[in-house]
């Protein structure tokens, strides 16, 4: 015999969920990782109602559940990559080019990063699409008291969720008692005089000093292609882009540009607010993540720079990078 509802419980259950409510419930459960008990307390619903509404969200197509076979990791290919470029470790995810493989690389990066985090660690953070994808796949962590710093300044306009301050805030939210040292400055300013003036600001100097003290750095590898956020969103002018290309730049890490041999390209250095090249090299563990054949030249240059200790990438890109290294 079913138990009778109490008048109080009956008042908490609306006559029927709105679409917005179903979206809110699904977002909390599937994306934010809240438990059904947490959701029921936050929204004043009983747990059985939350469960029923989550099922309804699936039934109505608001939530699509996709089961993917885990992609294999290529141990031999990873070992060859690590040996060729003197890395501490490489992680190579199987699969051809495409978004599914990029997602798999992000998952592999999240798993590796999660395995390296320790209580009280000083963590330096870049920004970008792959790094954002990886950080948003991190589970709620067991490490606490992380001290998170930004390795370079931000941009005024960019894709949602890829900005450094957003990533730092999300990462800190996953690990109890963690702190963020925000760098309130643009990554590229209009003149050397502006840079000098900004570096006289005490809070900006403190933020960069905190970044230099990082024990682990999480970085992406950027390109100068049209699709790169720095180019696509006009953070680097066409003239500056041409100057970089003329000097042989093939990519960047933390907005520090390098050529195919991994040597710094200093064209914009007098206007950049970012950790210095030598300071990035000095961080004990630099974990880089990048995928896609369009990044093979940038990844090759980054690997030769002496900055990277760990690379996480996909099979096709790893093979292309190794093939190019054999021809060099």
N, C-alpha and C positions, 0 to 999 in steps of 0.2 A: 504494500500500500504506500503510495507516495506521501511524503511528509508535506504538511500544509505550509505555505509561505507565511511568514510573519508579516504584519502590516508594514514594518520598517523595510524589509527586503523588497516587498512589492513596490514600495515607493521608489526604490533605487533603480528599478528596471524600466526603461522607457518602453512605450508601446511598440516601437520598432526602430532599429538603428537607421540613421541617415547615412548617405554615402560618405559624408565627411567623417562621421564617427568610425565607419569601417576602415577608412584610410588611416585615421589616427591610430586605431587599435593595431592595424597591420604594421604600420611604421614603427610603433613602439615595440612590438613583439619581434618582427623579422629583421629590422634594421638597427634599432637601438639596443636590442638584446634584453629588454625588460621581461621579467617573468609574468605569467598570468596573474599571480598574486599581487605583484607590484602594480600592474595595470588596474586590477580591480580596486585596489586601495586608492590609487590616484584619481580614478574616474567615478568612484562611488558605485561600482557594480559588483555583483557577486561573481566568484570565479567561474561558476558554470555558465553564466551569461557571457563572460569574456570568451570562454572556449567556443560557445555556440556562435558568437559573432565572428570569431576568427575563421571558423568553418564556412560561414556565410560569405566572408570576404573571398575565400577560395572559390566557392561555388559560383559567385557572381563575376569572377574573372578579375577582381581587383588584385589578387595575389596569384602569381603563376609560379608553381614549384617545378624546378628543373633539376634533374639528377644527372650529374656528369661523372663519367668514369674518370678516376684520378689519372692524370697524365704522368707518365713515367719520368724519372730523372735519369739522365744519361751520365752515369758515373765515369765511364772511360773518356767521354768527350770533355767532361768537367775537369778530369785529371790532366788531360792534354792542355787544356786552356790554362789551368793553374801553373803547370810546369813551364809552358812557353813564355808566360808573362810574369813569372815569379810571384804568383799570388799565394796568399795563405789558403784560400779556398775559392772554388767556383761552383756554382749550382746551375745546371743546365736542364731546362724543362723541355720535354718532348713535344712535338707538334709542329705543323706548318704555320706560316704567317697568318695572322688574323686576330680578331678581338678575343676569341676563346683562349688562344695561346697567351696573349697579353694578360688576361685574367689569371691564367695559371701561373705565370711568372710572378704576378702580384701576390698570389697566395703563397708561393714558395718563399718569396721575400719576407712576407709577414711571419711565416713559420720560423725562418732563420733568425730574423730580428728578435722575435719573441724568445727564442732560445738563448739569446746573448744578453738580455737585459738583467741587471742585478740591482738590488736595493741600493739607493743612493748614487746611482751612476750619473755621470755628467754626459749628456747626450746632445750632440749638435745636429741640427736639422736644416736641410735645404727645402726646396719646394718644386712642384712639377706634377705632371699627370701620373707617371708610374709610381712615384713616391706616394702620391695621394691615394692611389688605388691600393697600395700595399698597407699603408697605415690604417685605412678604413676596413681592412680585413683582419687587423690584429684583434685577438680576443681580449676580454677583460683580463688584465695581467695580474700575476702574483707578485711581481716586483713593485716596490713602493719607493717614495721619496726621490723620484727622478728629478734631476736638475736639467731642464731642457732649454737650449739656447738656439737662436737662429743664426745660421752661418752667413747670410747675406740679407740685404734689404728686400723690400717687397715692391709690388707694382700697383699702380692705381686701378688698373682694369685687368681682369683675367677670368678664366673659367671658374665656375663655382667649385669650391672645395680644394683648389690646388695651392692657395696662398699659404705662405709659411705660418702666419699667425693662426690660421684656421687649423692647420695640421698639428701645430704645437698644442693648441687648446684641446683638440680631440685626443691626442696622445696622452696628455696630462690627465684627462678625464678617465682614462682606462686604468690608471695606476694611482693608488691612494697616496695622498699627501705630496703629490708631485707639483713642481713649480715651473713657471715659464719666465725666462728673461727675454722680454719682447724687444725687438730692434725696431724702433719707430723711425724708420728712414726709408726712402726709396732706394732701390738697388743702383740706379743710374741717374745722376743729376746732370744739369745742363753745362756746368763748367767746373774746372778745378777749384776755383775760388769758393763755389758753393760747397763742394766736398770738404774743403779745409774748414769752412765755417761750421759745417755739421759735425765734423769730428772734434770740434772744440766743445761740443755739448756733452755734459757729464754722463747723461743717461745713454747716449749712443756709444760713447767710449766704453762704458761699463758693459753694455750688451756685447760688444765685439770682444772685449777681454774675456767675458764668460764663454763665448764661442771658442776662442783659442784654447781654453782649458778643457775642452771636450775630451772624453775618453773614447767615445764612439761617435762617428759621424754617419748619417744616413743621407745619401746624395743620389740624384738622378744624373743622367748624361744627356745634355741638350745638343741640338743641331742648329744650323743656320738655314734650314729649309723653310719654305713658305708656311708649313704647318706648325712650326715650332712656336710656342706661346710668345716668346720674346719678339718674334718676327710678325706673327699673325696679328697680334694685338698692338703692334706699332710701339713697343717699348724701346726698340732699337730702330733708329731712323734708317731709311734706305741708304743714305750716305755713310752712316756708321757701319752698316752691314757690308757695303762695298769695300770700305777700308779694312774690315776684318778679313774678308775673302781675299783681298789683294795681298794681305800678309800671310795667307795660307791657313787661316783658322778653319777648323772642321767641326768644332764643338765646344762645349763648355761644361764645367762643373762649378756650382755655386757662382755662376756668372763670371768665372775666370776662364778665359778662352785659351785654346791650345791648338797646335797644328797636328799634322798626321804623325809626327815623330814624338808627340807628347810634350813639346816645348811650349812654354807660355807665349801667347800673343798679347802684347802689352798695349794695344791700340787704345783701349778704353779705360785702362787702369787708373788714370788720374781723375776719372769721374765716377768710379765704382765705389760703393759702400758695401764691402764684403770682406770676409776673412781673406788674408793674403795667401798667395799660392804656396809659399814655404810653410805657412802655418797650417794649411790643409794637409800638406805632406807629413807634418809632424804629429798629427793626431794618431794615436796608437792603432785604432781600428777604423778604417773607412770602408763602409759597405755601400757599393754602388749597384743600382738596379736599372736595367734598360732592356728593351726588346724591340724587334722589328728590323728588317733588312735596311730600311732607310737610315738606321742609326749605325750601320756597321763601320763607316769611316770614323764617326765620332767615338764609338766604343774602342776601336783600334788605337786611336790617339790617346784616349783616356788611360788605356791599359799601359801605354808606354810612358805615361807621365810620372810614374813612381808614386802616385797618390793613393791608388786603390789597393786594398788588401783582400777584399772579397767582391766578386762579381756575380750577379744573379741575372740570367738571361735565358733566351730560348734557343732551341736546337739549330734552327736555320741560321740565325745570326751568329751563333758560336762557330758553325762550320764556315761561314763566309769570312769571319775574322781570322780564323786559323788558316784558311786558304790564302788570304791576302798576306799573312805573315810569312808563309812559305815562299812566296814570290819575292818578298822584300830582300 
